[in-house]
């Protein structure tokens, strides 16, 4: 336990000051009641009542101070020293139990002193009990003093509980043992019963004043004051419960919304009743979810490493052409993929795809698509043939439940031509002398049906021509910020590409302009681009 500040050293003195203040206030209250309600002369009160009450106040304050040190002495020492004599859990339990122990003990002591006080009155003939009227008068006095004791007990409970909670918060408790003995409902019920007794006793004592000509407002004033006091105490306690519950509700809502920061937030346990146990349970849930999340993150990092190994590390660069590619994932793992596969000495397969969904399922299907691609490409054939075999491979894995778009091009360097076929993928761009030439070529995505046929088309290269493949994450850039790129602005950027510059330099410059224009803190969809530049045959 950390060393506390000087405020912790003042806690016993503050409690003693509170005891004195509460008991002196009780004495004033009793004295005013005796003067106003019971009509006892002040000189008569000075003879016995007031001196007895003052002595009782001092004695009770010192007695409660001694009880406080008896019950909390080890707690005070634990706060003052770096090394604690008690476990944190024990210190917390003592702090939380003490207000109830103190108020309950005060009620018992008050009852004892009330009995002693009136016993001495009767023995010393200060009070007569030889008639029914005197007995009723004595009963009213006892009821008044009992209600005062209850008021003081409630005040002591509220004050000491509020002060000690601030010290309990320094313990940073986040867990409670399973314990059902303490109940906020029981405490609220007890408070309501005490409030009823206090209000009822005031009404009983004031009703006889109607025969003495007191007005209805005067008669109802005292019970109303007691009722307001009782209600205020209950409302204060209920508001504290509501504040704690709101903190927990907000935390659970953030946890349900998937906010990563909420996993590392610990709710302070400041009570031993239902709300404290709820906070303890929420903290335990957050800890377990956090541990599971760390395990998921570890698995995602591993999956990301596997994905990166599947993507080509080096792209082909020959005297006739150069190629550049970029794949940016919005999560730890993604569904976008691309590949460049040599098909002998003068032919290359260039493929791009976008798997439906996101996260781990999309990443697994992406890995399967790339593995299947390399298998079917090795069997040869046209671009459409390769997509047909890959489609059957994907369907056998997913049975139509998931799919992937794909664009597949076969570059023939010796023939200076490019064959392209697509499976539900966005149409590529053929860029010649700053002009964008559409290449419409669409069909169903891979994996939806087993017998889908795919057909391709070919074009001949001219020096300076460029061929660009991309995924929809490019077009949707900036959507979260309310400024989606769209096809028109994307095509404006493509017209700025130069046939004289290397493909890698141009691709990096293109992506840099997109990131600068969108002002988006993080990606909300994977973005993949492949740029092929034909330099011409030597």
C-alpha positions as CSV (number, residue, x, y, z in Angstrom):
1,X,0.0,0.0,0.0
2,X,1.4,3.4,-0.9
3,X,2.2,6.1,1.7
4,X,-0.9,8.3,2.1
5,X,-0.9,12.1,2.4
6,X,-1.2,14.1,5.6
7,X,-5.0,14.0,5.2
8,X,-4.9,10.3,6.2
9,X,-3.2,11.3,9.4
10,X,-6.0,13.8,10.2
11,X,-8.8,11.2,9.7
12,X,-9.1,10.2,13.4
13,X,-9.2,13.9,14.5
14,X,-11.8,14.6,11.9
15,X,-13.9,11.7,13.1
16,X,-13.6,12.9,16.7
17,X,-14.6,16.5,15.7
18,X,-17.6,15.0,13.9
19,X,-18.6,13.1,17.1
20,X,-18.4,16.3,19.2
21,X,-20.4,18.3,16.7
22,X,-23.1,15.7,16.3
23,X,-23.5,15.2,20.1
24,X,-23.5,19.0,20.8
25,X,-26.1,19.4,18.1
26,X,-28.1,16.7,19.8
27,X,-27.9,18.5,23.1
28,X,-29.1,21.8,21.5
29,X,-32.0,19.9,19.8
30,X,-33.1,18.3,23.1
31,X,-32.8,21.7,24.9
32,X,-34.9,23.5,22.3
33,X,-37.5,20.7,22.4
34,X,-37.7,20.9,26.2
35,X,-38.0,24.7,26.1
36,X,-40.5,25.0,23.2
37,X,-42.5,21.8,23.2
38,X,-42.4,20.7,26.8
39,X,-42.3,24.2,28.3
40,X,-39.6,23.5,30.9
41,X,-37.9,26.6,32.2
42,X,-34.3,27.1,31.2
43,X,-33.2,27.6,34.9
44,X,-34.6,24.1,35.7
45,X,-32.8,22.6,32.7
46,X,-29.5,24.2,33.9
47,X,-29.8,22.4,37.2
48,X,-29.7,18.9,35.8
49,X,-30.5,18.3,32.1
50,X,-27.9,20.5,30.3
51,X,-24.9,19.6,32.6
52,X,-25.8,15.9,32.3
53,X,-26.1,16.1,28.5
54,X,-22.9,18.0,28.1
55,X,-21.0,15.4,30.2
56,X,-22.7,12.7,28.3
57,X,-21.7,14.3,25.0
58,X,-18.0,14.5,26.0
59,X,-18.1,11.0,27.4
60,X,-19.8,9.6,24.3
61,X,-17.4,11.4,21.9
62,X,-14.4,10.0,23.7
63,X,-16.0,6.6,23.9
64,X,-16.7,6.6,20.1
65,X,-13.2,7.8,19.5
66,X,-11.8,4.9,21.5
67,X,-14.1,2.6,19.6
68,X,-12.9,4.1,16.4
69,X,-9.3,3.4,17.3
70,X,-10.2,-0.1,18.4
71,X,-11.9,-0.9,15.2
72,X,-9.7,1.1,12.7
73,X,-6.4,1.5,14.5
74,X,-4.7,-1.0,12.2
75,X,-6.3,0.8,9.2
76,X,-4.9,4.1,10.3
77,X,-1.4,2.6,10.6
78,X,-1.7,0.9,7.2
79,X,-2.4,4.3,5.6
80,X,0.4,6.0,7.4
81,X,3.1,3.4,6.7
82,X,4.5,2.1,3.4
83,X,4.2,-1.5,4.5
84,X,0.7,-2.4,5.5
85,X,-0.1,-4.5,8.6
86,X,-3.3,-5.7,7.0
87,X,-4.2,-7.0,3.5
88,X,-5.9,-4.5,1.3
89,X,-9.1,-6.6,1.3
90,X,-9.3,-6.5,5.1
91,X,-8.7,-2.8,5.2
92,X,-11.5,-2.2,2.7
93,X,-13.9,-4.4,4.6
94,X,-13.2,-2.6,7.9
95,X,-13.7,0.8,6.3
96,X,-17.0,-0.2,4.7
97,X,-18.4,-1.9,7.8
98,X,-17.4,0.8,10.3
99,X,-20.2,3.4,9.5
100,X,-22.9,0.7,10.2
101,X,-21.1,-0.5,13.3
102,X,-20.7,3.1,14.6
103,X,-24.3,4.1,14.0
104,X,-25.7,0.8,15.5
105,X,-23.4,1.2,18.5
106,X,-24.5,4.8,19.0
107,X,-28.2,3.8,19.0
108,X,-27.5,1.2,21.7
109,X,-25.5,3.7,23.8
110,X,-28.2,6.3,23.3
111,X,-30.8,3.9,24.5
112,X,-28.7,3.0,27.5
113,X,-28.2,6.7,28.4
114,X,-31.8,7.5,27.9
115,X,-32.7,4.8,30.4
116,X,-30.1,6.0,32.8
117,X,-31.1,9.6,32.5
118,X,-34.7,9.1,33.2
119,X,-34.0,6.5,35.8
120,X,-31.9,9.1,37.7
121,X,-34.7,11.6,37.2
122,X,-37.3,9.3,38.7
123,X,-35.0,8.3,41.6
124,X,-34.1,11.9,42.4
125,X,-37.8,12.9,42.2
126,X,-37.0,15.2,39.3
127,X,-39.7,13.4,37.3
128,X,-43.0,12.0,38.7
129,X,-44.6,8.8,37.4
130,X,-47.5,8.5,39.8
131,X,-50.2,9.2,37.3
132,X,-51.2,8.2,33.8
133,X,-50.5,11.8,32.6
134,X,-47.0,11.7,33.9
135,X,-46.3,8.3,32.3
136,X,-47.6,9.6,28.9
137,X,-45.4,12.6,29.3
138,X,-42.4,10.4,30.1
139,X,-43.2,8.2,27.1
140,X,-43.3,11.3,24.9
141,X,-39.9,12.4,26.2
142,X,-38.4,8.9,25.6
143,X,-39.9,8.8,22.1
144,X,-38.4,12.3,21.4
145,X,-35.0,11.3,22.6
146,X,-35.1,7.9,20.7
147,X,-36.0,9.8,17.5
148,X,-33.1,12.2,18.2
149,X,-30.8,9.2,18.6
150,X,-31.9,7.8,15.3
151,X,-31.3,11.1,13.6
152,X,-27.8,11.4,15.0
153,X,-27.1,7.8,14.1
154,X,-28.2,8.4,10.6
155,X,-26.1,11.6,10.3
156,X,-23.1,9.7,11.7
157,X,-23.6,6.9,9.2
158,X,-23.9,9.3,6.3
159,X,-20.9,11.5,7.3
160,X,-18.5,8.7,8.2
161,X,-19.5,6.6,5.2
162,X,-18.8,9.6,2.9
163,X,-15.4,10.3,4.4
164,X,-14.3,6.7,4.6
165,X,-15.3,6.0,1.0
166,X,-12.7,8.6,-0.1
167,X,-10.0,6.6,1.8
168,X,-11.4,3.3,0.5
169,X,-11.0,4.7,-3.0
170,X,-7.2,5.0,-2.4
171,X,-7.0,1.2,-2.0
172,X,-8.0,0.9,-5.7
173,X,-10.1,-2.2,-5.0
174,X,-11.3,-3.9,-8.2
175,X,-12.6,-7.2,-6.8
176,X,-14.7,-8.4,-3.9
177,X,-15.1,-12.0,-2.6
178,X,-18.5,-13.6,-3.1
179,X,-20.4,-12.3,-0.1
180,X,-24.2,-11.8,0.0
181,X,-24.5,-10.5,3.6
182,X,-24.5,-6.9,2.7
183,X,-27.5,-5.4,0.8
184,X,-28.3,-1.9,-0.4
185,X,-32.0,-2.8,-0.5
186,X,-31.9,-3.8,3.1
187,X,-30.2,-0.6,4.0
188,X,-32.7,1.5,2.1
189,X,-35.5,-0.4,3.8
190,X,-34.0,0.2,7.2
191,X,-33.6,3.9,6.4
192,X,-37.3,4.1,5.4
193,X,-38.3,2.4,8.6
194,X,-36.2,4.8,10.7
195,X,-37.6,7.8,8.7
196,X,-41.1,6.6,9.5
197,X,-40.3,6.3,13.2
198,X,-38.8,9.8,13.3
199,X,-41.7,11.4,11.5
200,X,-44.3,9.4,13.6
201,X,-42.7,10.4,16.9
202,X,-42.7,14.0,15.9
203,X,-46.4,13.8,15.0
204,X,-47.3,12.1,18.3
205,X,-45.5,14.7,20.3
206,X,-47.0,17.7,18.5
207,X,-50.6,16.6,18.2
208,X,-51.5,17.4,21.9
209,X,-50.5,21.0,21.2
210,X,-53.7,21.4,19.2
211,X,-55.6,21.6,22.5
212,X,-53.4,24.5,23.5
213,X,-54.4,26.5,20.5
214,X,-51.5,25.9,18.2
215,X,-52.3,26.6,14.5
216,X,-52.4,23.7,12.0
217,X,-49.3,25.1,10.3
218,X,-47.4,25.0,13.5
219,X,-48.6,21.5,14.3
220,X,-47.7,20.1,10.9
221,X,-44.4,22.0,10.7
222,X,-42.3,19.7,12.9
223,X,-43.5,16.4,11.4
224,X,-43.0,17.8,7.9
225,X,-39.4,18.9,8.9
226,X,-38.7,15.4,10.1
227,X,-40.2,13.9,7.0
228,X,-38.0,16.1,4.8
229,X,-34.9,15.2,6.7
230,X,-35.7,11.4,6.4
231,X,-36.5,11.7,2.7
232,X,-33.3,13.8,2.1
233,X,-31.1,11.1,3.7
234,X,-32.7,8.4,1.6
235,X,-32.5,10.5,-1.5
236,X,-28.8,11.2,-0.8
237,X,-28.0,7.5,-0.5
238,X,-30.1,6.7,-3.6
239,X,-28.3,9.3,-5.6
240,X,-25.0,7.8,-4.6
241,X,-26.2,4.4,-5.8
242,X,-27.4,5.9,-9.1
243,X,-24.1,7.6,-9.7
244,X,-22.2,4.3,-9.2
245,X,-24.7,2.4,-11.4
246,X,-24.4,5.0,-14.2
247,X,-20.7,4.6,-14.2
248,X,-21.1,0.9,-14.6
249,X,-23.8,1.2,-17.3
250,X,-21.6,3.6,-19.3
251,X,-18.7,1.2,-19.0
252,X,-20.8,-1.8,-20.1
253,X,-22.1,0.2,-23.0
254,X,-18.6,1.1,-24.1
255,X,-17.6,-2.6,-23.7
256,X,-20.6,-3.6,-25.8
257,X,-19.7,-1.1,-28.5
258,X,-16.2,-2.7,-28.7
259,X,-14.2,0.3,-27.5
260,X,-10.7,-1.0,-27.0
261,X,-9.9,1.5,-24.3
262,X,-12.7,0.2,-22.1
263,X,-10.9,-3.1,-21.7
264,X,-8.2,-1.4,-19.6
265,X,-10.5,0.6,-17.5
266,X,-11.1,-0.6,-13.9
267,X,-14.1,0.5,-12.0
268,X,-13.4,1.4,-8.3
269,X,-15.3,-0.8,-5.8
270,X,-16.6,1.6,-3.2
271,X,-19.1,-0.6,-1.4
272,X,-19.7,-4.1,-0.2
273,X,-23.4,-4.4,-1.3
274,X,-24.9,-5.2,-4.7
275,X,-23.4,-2.2,-6.5
276,X,-19.9,-3.1,-5.2
277,X,-20.3,-6.7,-6.2
278,X,-21.6,-5.6,-9.6
279,X,-18.5,-3.4,-10.1
280,X,-16.3,-6.4,-9.1
281,X,-18.1,-8.6,-11.6
282,X,-17.8,-6.1,-14.4
283,X,-14.0,-5.7,-13.6
284,X,-13.7,-9.5,-13.8
285,X,-15.6,-9.6,-17.1
286,X,-13.4,-6.9,-18.5
287,X,-10.2,-8.7,-17.4
288,X,-11.4,-12.0,-19.0
289,X,-12.4,-10.2,-22.2
290,X,-9.1,-8.3,-22.2
291,X,-7.2,-11.6,-21.9
292,X,-9.3,-13.1,-24.7
293,X,-8.7,-10.0,-26.8
294,X,-5.0,-10.2,-26.3
295,X,-5.1,-13.8,-27.5
296,X,-7.1,-12.8,-30.5
297,X,-4.7,-10.0,-31.3
298,X,-1.8,-12.5,-31.0
299,X,-3.6,-14.8,-33.5
300,X,-4.4,-11.9,-35.8
301,X,-0.7,-10.8,-35.8
302,X,0.2,-14.4,-36.7
303,X,-2.4,-14.4,-39.4
304,X,-1.1,-11.1,-40.7
305,X,2.4,-12.4,-40.8
306,X,1.1,-15.4,-42.8
307,X,-0.8,-13.1,-45.2
308,X,2.3,-10.9,-45.8
309,X,4.3,-14.0,-46.6
310,X,1.7,-15.0,-49.2
311,X,1.9,-11.6,-51.0
312,X,4.7,-11.4,-53.5
313,X,7.9,-9.8,-52.0
314,X,9.5,-8.9,-55.3
315,X,7.7,-7.9,-58.5
316,X,9.0,-8.6,-61.9
317,X,11.0,-5.8,-63.6
318,X,12.2,-6.4,-67.2
319,X,13.5,-4.1,-69.9
320,X,10.0,-4.3,-71.5
321,X,7.9,-3.4,-68.4
322,X,7.9,-2.6,-64.7
323,X,5.1,-3.3,-62.2
324,X,4.3,-1.9,-58.7
325,X,1.6,-3.0,-56.2
326,X,0.3,-1.9,-52.8
327,X,-2.1,-3.6,-50.4
328,X,-3.2,-1.6,-47.4
329,X,-5.4,-3.4,-44.9
330,X,-7.9,-1.7,-42.6
331,X,-7.6,-4.4,-39.9
332,X,-4.9,-6.6,-38.7
333,X,-5.9,-9.0,-41.4
334,X,-7.8,-8.3,-44.6
335,X,-9.6,-9.7,-47.6
336,X,-7.8,-7.9,-50.4
337,X,-5.1,-9.9,-52.2
338,X,-2.9,-9.8,-55.3
339,X,-0.2,-11.9,-56.9
340,X,2.3,-11.8,-59.7
341,X,3.2,-15.3,-60.9
342,X,5.8,-16.1,-63.6
343,X,4.5,-18.5,-66.3
344,X,7.7,-19.4,-68.0
345,X,10.3,-17.1,-69.5
346,X,8.1,-14.5,-71.2
347,X,4.6,-14.8,-69.6
348,X,3.3,-13.6,-66.2
349,X,0.0,-14.0,-64.4
350,X,-1.2,-10.8,-62.6
351,X,-4.2,-11.2,-60.3
352,X,-6.1,-9.1,-57.8
353,X,-9.1,-9.9,-55.6
354,X,-11.4,-8.8,-52.8
355,X,-13.0,-11.3,-50.5
356,X,-16.5,-10.7,-49.1
357,X,-16.5,-9.6,-45.4
358,X,-13.7,-8.6,-43.2
359,X,-11.5,-9.9,-40.4
360,X,-10.4,-13.5,-39.8
361,X,-13.0,-15.2,-42.1
362,X,-12.0,-13.0,-45.0
363,X,-8.4,-13.5,-44.3
364,X,-8.8,-17.3,-44.3
365,X,-10.6,-17.2,-47.6
366,X,-8.0,-14.8,-49.0
367,X,-5.3,-17.3,-48.1
368,X,-7.3,-20.1,-49.7
369,X,-7.8,-18.0,-52.9
370,X,-4.1,-17.3,-53.3
371,X,-3.2,-20.9,-52.7
372,X,-5.8,-22.1,-55.2
373,X,-4.7,-19.4,-57.7
374,X,-1.1,-20.7,-57.8
375,X,-2.5,-24.3,-58.2
376,X,-4.8,-23.5,-61.2
377,X,-2.3,-21.2,-62.9
378,X,0.3,-23.9,-63.0
379,X,-2.2,-26.0,-65.1
380,X,-2.1,-23.4,-67.9
381,X,-4.8,-22.2,-70.2
382,X,-6.4,-18.8,-70.9
383,X,-7.3,-16.2,-68.2
384,X,-10.9,-17.4,-68.4
385,X,-9.9,-21.0,-68.0
386,X,-7.8,-20.2,-64.9
387,X,-10.7,-18.3,-63.3
388,X,-13.1,-21.2,-64.1
389,X,-10.9,-23.7,-62.3
390,X,-10.4,-21.3,-59.4
391,X,-14.1,-20.7,-59.1
392,X,-14.8,-24.4,-58.7
393,X,-12.0,-24.6,-56.1
394,X,-13.6,-21.7,-54.1
395,X,-17.1,-23.1,-54.4
396,X,-16.0,-26.5,-53.0
397,X,-14.6,-24.7,-50.0
398,X,-17.5,-22.2,-49.3
399,X,-20.6,-23.7,-51.0
400,X,-21.6,-20.2,-52.0
401,X,-21.6,-18.8,-48.4
402,X,-18.6,-16.6,-49.1
403,X,-17.1,-15.4,-52.3
404,X,-14.3,-13.3,-53.8
405,X,-14.0,-11.0,-56.7
406,X,-11.0,-11.4,-59.0
407,X,-9.3,-9.9,-61.9
408,X,-6.7,-12.0,-63.7
409,X,-4.4,-10.8,-66.5
410,X,-1.8,-12.8,-68.5
411,X,1.1,-10.6,-69.8
412,X,2.8,-12.0,-72.8
413,X,6.1,-10.1,-73.3
414,X,7.1,-11.8,-76.5
415,X,3.7,-11.0,-78.1
416,X,3.5,-7.6,-76.5
417,X,-0.1,-8.4,-75.5
418,X,-2.2,-8.6,-72.3
419,X,-5.2,-10.9,-71.8
420,X,-7.7,-10.1,-69.1
421,X,-10.7,-11.8,-67.5
422,X,-12.7,-10.8,-64.4
423,X,-15.0,-12.4,-61.9
424,X,-17.2,-9.7,-60.5
425,X,-14.2,-7.3,-60.1
426,X,-14.1,-3.6,-60.8
427,X,-13.2,-2.9,-64.4
428,X,-9.5,-2.0,-64.9
429,X,-8.1,1.0,-66.6
430,X,-5.9,1.0,-69.8
431,X,-4.1,4.3,-69.8
432,X,-2.7,5.5,-73.1
433,X,-1.2,9.0,-73.6
434,X,-3.2,10.3,-70.7
435,X,-6.5,8.8,-71.9
436,X,-8.4,6.4,-69.8
437,X,-9.7,3.4,-71.8
438,X,-12.4,1.3,-70.1
439,X,-12.0,-2.4,-70.2
440,X,-15.5,-3.8,-69.3
441,X,-15.2,-7.5,-68.5
442,X,-17.5,-8.8,-65.8
443,X,-19.0,-12.0,-64.5
444,X,-20.1,-13.5,-61.2
445,X,-17.6,-13.5,-58.3
446,X,-15.7,-16.7,-57.5
447,X,-17.3,-19.3,-55.3
448,X,-21.0,-18.5,-55.8
449,X,-21.9,-21.3,-58.3
450,X,-19.8,-24.2,-59.4
451,X,-20.2,-24.0,-63.2
452,X,-19.8,-20.3,-64.0
453,X,-17.9,-19.7,-67.2
454,X,-15.4,-16.8,-67.5
455,X,-14.2,-15.2,-70.8
456,X,-11.3,-12.9,-71.4
457,X,-10.2,-10.4,-74.0
458,X,-6.7,-9.3,-75.2
459,X,-5.1,-6.0,-76.1
460,X,-1.8,-5.1,-77.7
461,X,0.8,-2.9,-75.9
462,X,2.1,0.4,-77.2
463,X,5.1,2.1,-75.6
464,X,4.0,4.1,-72.6
465,X,0.8,2.2,-72.0
466,X,-0.2,1.5,-68.4
467,X,-2.6,-1.0,-67.0
468,X,-4.2,-0.5,-63.5
469,X,-6.1,-2.9,-61.3
470,X,-7.7,-1.8,-58.0
471,X,-10.2,-2.7,-55.3
472,X,-13.3,-0.8,-54.2
473,X,-11.5,0.4,-51.0
474,X,-9.8,3.0,-53.3
475,X,-13.1,4.4,-54.5
476,X,-14.5,4.5,-51.0
477,X,-11.5,6.3,-49.5
478,X,-12.6,9.1,-47.3
479,X,-16.2,7.8,-46.9
480,X,-16.0,7.8,-43.1
481,X,-15.1,11.5,-43.1
482,X,-18.0,12.3,-45.5
483,X,-15.8,12.9,-48.5
484,X,-15.7,9.8,-50.6
485,X,-13.2,9.8,-53.4
486,X,-15.5,8.3,-56.1
487,X,-14.8,7.4,-59.6
488,X,-14.6,10.9,-61.0
489,X,-11.8,12.1,-58.7
490,X,-10.1,8.8,-59.0
491,X,-10.0,9.1,-62.8
492,X,-8.7,12.7,-62.4
493,X,-5.8,11.3,-60.4
494,X,-5.1,8.6,-63.0
495,X,-4.8,11.1,-65.8
496,X,-1.9,12.6,-63.9
497,X,0.2,9.5,-64.4
498,X,3.2,9.8,-66.6
499,X,4.4,7.1,-69.0
500,X,8.0,8.3,-68.4
501,X,8.2,7.6,-64.7
502,X,8.8,4.2,-63.0
503,X,5.6,2.4,-61.9
504,X,6.7,2.3,-58.2
505,X,7.4,6.0,-58.0
506,X,4.1,6.8,-59.6
507,X,2.1,4.5,-57.4
508,X,3.6,5.9,-54.2
509,X,2.9,9.4,-55.4
510,X,-0.7,8.5,-56.3
511,X,-1.4,6.9,-52.9
512,X,0.2,9.8,-51.1
513,X,-2.1,12.2,-52.8
514,X,-5.1,10.2,-51.8
515,X,-4.1,10.0,-48.2
516,X,-3.4,13.8,-48.2
517,X,-6.8,14.6,-49.7
518,X,-9.0,12.3,-47.6
519,X,-7.8,13.4,-44.1
520,X,-8.9,10.0,-42.7
521,X,-7.3,8.8,-39.5
522,X,-7.7,5.1,-40.4
523,X,-8.8,3.0,-43.3
524,X,-12.3,1.6,-43.3
525,X,-11.8,-0.9,-46.1
526,X,-8.8,-2.6,-47.6
527,X,-7.1,-0.8,-50.5
528,X,-5.1,-2.6,-53.2
529,X,-3.7,-1.2,-56.4
530,X,-1.5,-2.8,-59.2
531,X,0.1,-0.6,-61.8
532,X,1.8,-2.1,-64.9
533,X,3.8,0.1,-67.2
534,X,4.9,-1.1,-70.7
535,X,8.2,0.4,-71.8
536,X,8.3,-1.3,-75.1
537,X,10.2,-4.2,-76.6
538,X,13.9,-3.7,-77.3
